[in-house]
Amino acid sequence: MAKAKETIFFCKECGYESAKWAGQCPACHEWNTFVEAPAERPVKAAVRSSVSVQKNKGEQKQIPLAQVTALEEERIKTHMEEFDRVLGGGIVKGSLVLVGGDPGIGKSTLLTQICKMVSDDGHKVLYITGEESLSQIKMRADRIGTFSDNLLVMAETDLDVIEETLSAEQPEIAVIDSIQTVYRPDVNGAPGSLGQVRECTALFMQLAKGLGISIFVVGHVTKEGVVAGPRTLEHMVDTVLYFEGESQGTYRILRGVKNRFGSTNEIGVFEMRADGLSEVKNPSEFMLIGRPENASGSIVSCSVEGTRPILVEIQALVARTALGNPRRSSTGIDYNRMNLLIAVLEKRLGFQLSECDAYVNIVGGVKINETALDLAILIAIASSYLDIVVDADTIALGEVGLSGEVRNVSMIEARVNEAKKLGFKKCIIPKSALQALRSIDGVNLVGVSDVKEAIRKVQEK
């Protein structure tokens, strides 16, 4: 009799299963993503989740979409405006939220503060930890403040015990810290393996929907900055939040990359203090704190994160190099996009940047992939190369094409109004946007059609 295969191969990007290793995943076509893991034993019906929704065959009927009633989600306010903004207005009851971030960035601190605020309002909260002891949670909680009896804590990693506790206690909000430490005894594999993470997440989804509990799941991230485990993990949950920032710095950014109950790419800005995280009400103002005066290579632009316009300072440094291959470095923007803009300057304006090192940085530790910052990045590089100072009250907006043309960007009126609120007087924008943009009092709108004209406008005083 043939021996049953004890291992199986999974694609860590999409979760595709295969009996043998392959260099390229046939499902997502990514290379070198297959990893070996123990094969899962079939789960007996007796140990499956007790909250699985039981439906009769007669209930499964097809109805026109027009007859389906869309009810507004019931939400729980946390009284932390930045957190509520990212979620779309508060915690949706019965939702499953995945929170990822680097070690030590403050994920547990953030969720502990949320638990305190919600429990102080009379909501029952259960915090389940698999990484810390109860005394460690108490030490962190003492720094934040005094907690009510509505917040219950538990140190457990056995999924069956967690399921029984959630079913018995029926909390309104539960926190699982973290998904990589939880395991199901009847599933092969160590805690954190692909099979365990997938099975545990599936059960938490059933618990959230079946019992109406809002569950927050903390996930570790890989060196690439994505949540560890199968890629299907992010597809299964309702919301994916990433907590970003430099661990040595004081500012943190909570970014929503997926949200079934609100807009994506919303961000919330926090400051890490001794007593926990504090909200930053005006991110544009804090991003510009300490901006240098009379220094070349610096200009301000405006990015839109979700529905919020945020002013950011872009700095560039161009210096002659004695090496055969000049160095290129970017922080906060796409490296390939920076090289593209440098090529535009070399081709369209004749800059000899192949003889220079070039460094571009977005101050504040934020990461922006929006093309609306192209013109500002290009001006910052040209400013450093030509050693000219851009006026402190000037901002630049626009996408730059390969021919050197400056194209329009979305929500330009909201961006200009945000700049006006912080006292900027001059705004360099695409000429095509002048017709659609109403005149804004107190702001000099300068339209440009290409990068050569934009550099000339910057040099004019």
C-alpha positions in Angstrom: 0.0 0.0 0.0 1.4 3.4 -1.0 2.4 5.6 1.9 0.4 8.8 2.2 2.4 11.9 1.4 3.3 13.8 4.6 4.4 17.1 3.0 3.0 19.4 0.4 4.3 22.6 -1.3 2.5 25.9 -0.9 3.0 29.2 -2.8 3.6 31.8 -0.2 2.2 34.5 -2.5 -1.2 33.1 -3.4 -1.5 29.9 -1.3 -1.6 27.5 -4.3 -0.9 23.9 -3.3 1.1 21.4 -5.2 2.4 17.8 -4.6 5.8 18.7 -5.9 8.1 21.8 -6.0 8.0 24.1 -9.0 10.2 27.1 -9.9 7.2 29.2 -11.0 3.7 29.1 -9.4 1.2 28.1 -12.1 -1.5 30.3 -10.4 0.1 33.6 -9.8 3.2 33.1 -12.0 5.7 34.3 -9.4 9.1 32.7 -9.3 10.7 30.9 -6.3 7.7 31.2 -4.0 7.1 27.5 -3.2 7.9 26.4 0.3 7.5 22.9 1.9 5.0 22.4 4.7 3.4 19.3 6.4 0.3 18.1 4.7 -2.9 18.8 6.6 -4.9 16.0 7.9 -8.7 16.1 7.2 -10.6 17.8 10.0 -13.3 15.7 11.5 -16.8 17.2 11.4 -17.0 16.9 15.2 -14.2 19.4 15.7 -15.2 21.9 13.2 -16.4 25.4 14.3 -19.6 25.4 16.3 -20.5 28.8 14.9 -20.6 27.8 11.2 -23.8 29.1 9.7 -26.2 26.2 9.1 -28.4 26.8 6.1 -31.2 24.7 4.7 -31.3 23.8 1.1 -34.7 25.7 0.7 -33.1 28.9 1.8 -30.6 29.0 -1.1 -32.6 30.9 -3.7 -31.5 33.3 -6.5 -33.0 36.8 -6.2 -32.4 39.9 -8.3 -29.7 42.2 -7.0 -32.1 45.1 -7.2 -34.2 43.5 -4.5 -31.3 43.1 -2.0 -31.4 45.5 0.8 -28.1 47.1 1.8 -28.0 47.9 5.5 -25.6 50.5 6.9 -22.9 48.9 9.0 -23.2 49.3 12.8 -19.9 50.9 14.0 -18.3 51.3 17.4 -16.5 54.7 17.9 -13.1 54.5 19.5 -12.8 58.3 20.1 -9.4 58.1 18.4 -10.2 60.1 15.3 -7.1 59.0 13.3 -7.9 55.4 13.9 -11.6 55.8 13.1 -10.7 57.6 9.9 -8.6 54.8 8.6 -11.4 52.2 9.3 -13.9 54.4 7.5 -15.7 55.8 10.6 -15.3 53.3 13.4 -15.0 49.6 14.1 -17.6 47.6 12.1 -19.4 45.0 14.2 -18.6 41.5 13.0 -15.5 42.5 11.0 -12.1 40.8 10.8 -9.2 43.3 10.8 -5.6 42.3 10.1 -2.9 44.7 11.6 0.7 44.2 10.4 3.9 46.0 11.1 7.6 45.6 11.9 8.6 44.3 15.4 8.6 47.0 18.1 6.7 49.5 15.9 3.8 49.8 18.4 1.1 47.4 17.2 0.3 46.1 20.6 0.4 49.5 22.2 -2.0 50.9 19.6 -4.5 48.0 20.1 -4.2 48.3 23.9 -5.1 51.9 23.7 -8.1 51.1 21.5 -9.2 48.5 23.9 -9.0 51.0 26.8 -11.1 53.6 25.0 -13.7 51.2 23.8 -14.0 49.4 27.2 -14.3 52.8 29.0 -17.4 53.3 26.9 -19.0 50.2 28.4 -18.1 47.8 25.5 -16.9 44.3 26.5 -13.4 43.6 25.2 -11.2 40.5 25.3 -7.4 40.7 24.6 -5.8 37.4 23.9 -2.0 37.2 23.7 0.2 34.4 22.6 3.5 36.3 22.8 3.4 37.9 26.2 2.5 37.0 29.8 -0.4 38.8 31.6 2.1 40.6 33.8 3.8 42.0 30.6 0.5 43.3 29.3 -0.2 44.9 32.8 3.2 46.7 32.6 2.3 48.2 29.2 -1.2 49.0 30.4 0.1 50.9 33.4 1.9 53.3 31.1 -1.3 54.1 29.2 -3.7 54.6 32.1 -6.3 53.0 34.3 -8.5 50.3 32.7 -12.0 49.3 33.5 -13.3 45.8 34.3 -14.8 45.6 30.8 -11.4 44.7 29.5 -10.6 41.0 29.9 -7.1 39.6 29.2 -6.1 36.0 28.4 -2.8 34.3 27.6 -3.6 31.3 25.2 -2.4 29.9 21.9 -4.8 26.8 21.6 -7.4 27.8 19.0 -10.0 25.4 20.4 -9.7 27.0 23.8 -9.9 30.5 22.2 -13.0 29.5 20.3 -14.7 28.2 23.5 -13.8 31.4 25.3 -15.2 33.7 22.6 -18.4 31.7 22.3 -18.9 31.8 26.1 -17.9 35.4 26.9 -19.4 36.9 23.7 -17.2 40.1 23.8 -18.0 42.9 21.3 -14.3 43.3 20.4 -11.5 40.7 20.5 -7.8 41.1 19.8 -5.6 38.2 18.8 -1.9 39.0 19.3 -0.6 37.4 17.2 -2.0 35.0 14.5 1.5 33.4 14.1 1.4 32.1 17.7 -2.1 30.5 17.5 -2.4 26.8 16.5 -5.1 24.3 15.9 -4.3 20.8 17.4 -5.9 18.8 14.7 -4.0 20.5 11.9 -0.4 19.4 11.1 2.3 22.0 11.3 3.9 24.3 13.8 2.3 27.6 14.9 2.9 30.2 12.2 3.1 27.6 9.3 1.1 28.2 6.2 -1.6 25.6 7.0 -2.0 26.8 10.6 -2.3 30.5 9.7 -4.9 29.7 7.0 -7.0 27.5 9.2 -6.9 29.9 12.2 -7.8 32.9 10.1 -10.7 31.0 8.5 -12.1 30.1 12.0 -11.7 33.7 13.2 -13.7 34.8 10.2 -16.5 32.4 11.1 -16.5 33.6 14.7 -16.6 37.2 13.6 -19.5 36.7 11.2 -21.4 34.1 13.3 -21.2 35.8 16.7 -21.0 39.4 15.6 -17.6 40.0 17.2 -15.2 42.5 15.8 -11.8 40.7 15.8 -8.4 42.3 15.4 -5.6 40.0 14.3 -2.0 41.0 14.7 0.3 39.7 11.9 4.1 39.6 11.7 5.7 41.0 8.5 8.4 39.6 6.4 11.6 41.4 5.4 9.8 42.6 2.2 7.3 44.4 4.5 4.2 42.2 3.9 2.3 40.1 6.3 3.9 36.7 6.7 1.9 33.6 5.7 -0.1 32.8 2.5 -1.2 35.7 0.4 -4.8 34.5 0.8 -4.6 35.7 4.4 -5.1 39.3 3.2 -7.9 38.2 0.9 -9.8 36.5 3.7 -10.0 39.5 6.1 -12.2 42.5 5.7 -9.6 45.1 6.4 -5.8 45.2 6.2 -3.9 47.9 8.2 -0.1 48.5 8.2 1.6 50.3 11.0 4.7 52.0 9.6 7.5 54.2 10.7 11.0 54.2 11.9 11.3 52.3 15.3 13.9 54.9 16.4 11.7 57.8 15.5 8.7 59.1 17.3 6.1 59.3 14.5 4.0 56.3 13.2 1.6 56.0 10.3 -1.3 53.7 10.2 -2.2 52.9 6.6 -5.3 51.1 5.3 -4.4 49.0 2.2 -7.7 47.1 2.1 -11.1 48.1 3.5 -14.4 46.6 2.6 -16.2 49.2 4.7 -14.4 52.4 3.7 -11.8 54.0 1.3 -8.4 52.4 0.9 -5.0 54.2 1.4 -6.4 56.4 4.2 -3.7 57.1 6.8 -3.6 58.1 10.4 -0.6 59.8 11.9 0.5 59.2 15.5 3.3 60.2 17.8 4.9 57.7 20.2 5.2 59.1 23.7 6.1 57.6 27.1 2.3 57.2 27.9 1.5 55.7 24.5 0.5 56.9 21.1 -0.9 60.4 20.6 -2.8 61.6 17.6 -1.4 64.1 15.2 -4.3 66.2 14.1 -2.5 68.2 11.4 -0.1 65.9 9.5 0.8 68.5 7.0 2.1 70.8 9.7 4.2 68.2 11.4 5.7 67.0 8.1 7.1 70.5 7.5 8.6 71.0 11.0 12.3 71.9 10.8 12.3 72.7 7.1 15.7 74.3 6.2 15.8 77.9 5.0 17.8 79.1 2.0 18.9 75.6 1.1 18.9 74.2 -2.4 17.3 70.9 -3.3 14.2 71.4 -1.1 10.6 71.9 -2.2 7.1 71.1 -0.9 4.4 69.1 -2.7 1.0 67.7 -1.8 0.0 64.0 -1.8 -3.5 62.7 -1.3 -3.8 59.6 0.9 -7.4 58.3 0.5 -9.4 61.5 0.9 -6.8 63.5 2.9 -4.3 65.9 1.3 -1.0 66.0 3.1 1.9 68.4 2.4 5.3 66.7 2.3 8.8 68.1 1.9 11.0 66.6 -0.8 14.7 66.9 -0.6 17.3 66.1 -3.2 21.1 66.1 -3.1 23.2 66.0 -6.3 27.0 65.8 -6.0 29.8 65.1 -8.3 31.3 61.6 -8.1 34.7 60.2 -8.9 33.3 56.7 -9.3 32.5 55.1 -12.7 29.0 54.3 -11.7 27.1 57.1 -9.9 25.1 56.2 -6.8 21.3 56.5 -6.8 19.3 56.4 -3.6 15.6 57.1 -2.8 13.7 57.1 0.5 10.0 57.3 0.5 9.5 57.1 -3.3 9.9 54.4 -5.9 13.5 54.0 -7.0 12.7 53.3 -10.6 10.5 56.5 -10.7 13.4 58.6 -9.5 15.7 57.1 -12.2 13.0 57.9 -14.8 12.8 61.6 -13.8 16.6 61.8 -13.8 16.6 60.5 -17.4 14.0 63.2 -18.3 16.3 65.9 -16.9 19.3 64.5 -18.9 17.4 64.2 -22.1 15.2 67.3 -22.1 17.3 69.8 -20.3 20.8 68.5 -21.0 21.8 68.0 -17.4 25.0 65.9 -16.9 23.6 63.8 -14.1 25.5 60.7 -15.2 28.5 62.2 -13.6 26.8 62.8 -10.3 25.4 60.9 -7.3 21.7 61.6 -6.7 19.8 61.1 -3.4 16.1 61.9 -3.0 14.2 61.8 0.3 10.7 62.5 1.5 10.9 63.9 5.0 8.9 62.3 7.8 9.3 58.6 7.0 6.3 58.4 4.7 6.2 56.3 1.6 4.4 57.7 -1.5 3.9 56.1 -4.9 1.7 58.9 -6.3 2.8 60.4 -9.6 1.5 63.8 -8.6 4.8 64.4 -6.9 6.8 64.0 -10.1 7.2 67.7 -10.8 8.3 68.5 -7.3 10.9 65.7 -7.3 12.2 66.9 -10.6 12.5 70.5 -9.4 14.2 69.4 -6.2 16.9 67.5 -8.2 17.3 70.4 -10.6 17.5 72.8 -7.7 20.4 70.9 -6.1 22.2 70.4 -9.4 22.0 74.1 -10.3 22.4 75.2 -6.7 19.4 77.5 -6.7 17.0 78.0 -3.8 13.3 77.5 -4.3 11.2 80.1 -2.5 9.9 78.8 0.8 6.3 79.7 0.0 6.3 77.7 -3.3 4.8 74.2 -3.9 4.7 72.1 -7.1 2.2 69.6 -8.4 2.0 67.6 -11.5 2.8 64.3 -13.3 5.8 64.3 -15.7 5.8 62.3 -18.9 8.7 60.9 -20.8 8.6 63.7 -23.3 9.0 66.2 -20.4 5.4 67.3 -20.5 3.6 68.2 -17.2 0.2 66.5 -16.9 -2.8 67.1 -14.7 -3.4 65.3 -11.4 -6.5 64.4 -9.4 -8.1 66.5 -6.6 -5.8 69.4 -7.5 -8.2 72.0 -5.9 -8.1 70.2 -2.6 -4.3 70.1 -2.8 -4.0 73.8 -3.4 -6.4 74.6 -0.6 -4.4 72.5 1.8 -1.3 74.5 0.7 -3.1 77.8 1.2 -4.1 76.8 4.8 -0.4 76.5 5.7 0.5 79.8 4.1 1.9 78.9 0.7 1.6 81.8 -1.8 2.8 80.2 -5.1 1.7 77.0 -6.7 3.3 75.6 -9.8 0.7 73.3 -11.5 0.1 71.9 -15.0 -1.2 74.5 -17.4 -4.1 72.1 -18.3 -5.4 72.4 -14.8 -5.8 76.2 -14.9 -9.0 76.1 -16.9 -10.7 73.6 -14.6 -9.3 75.2 -11.3 -11.2 78.2 -9.9 -9.0 81.1 -8.8 -8.0 80.8 -5.2 -7.6 84.0 -3.2 -4.1 84.5 -1.8 -2.4 81.9 -4.0 -0.5 82.6 -7.3 -1.3 79.8 -9.6 1.5 79.3 -12.2 0.7 77.0 -15.1 3.5 75.2 -16.9 3.4 72.8 -19.9 6.8 71.1 -19.6 9.7 70.7 -17.3 11.9 73.4 -19.0 9.2 76.0 -18.3 8.8 74.8 -14.7 12.6 75.2 -14.0 12.4 78.7 -15.6 9.5 79.7 -13.3 11.4 78.5 -10.3 14.5 80.6 -11.2 12.3 83.7 -11.5 12.1 85.7 -8.3 
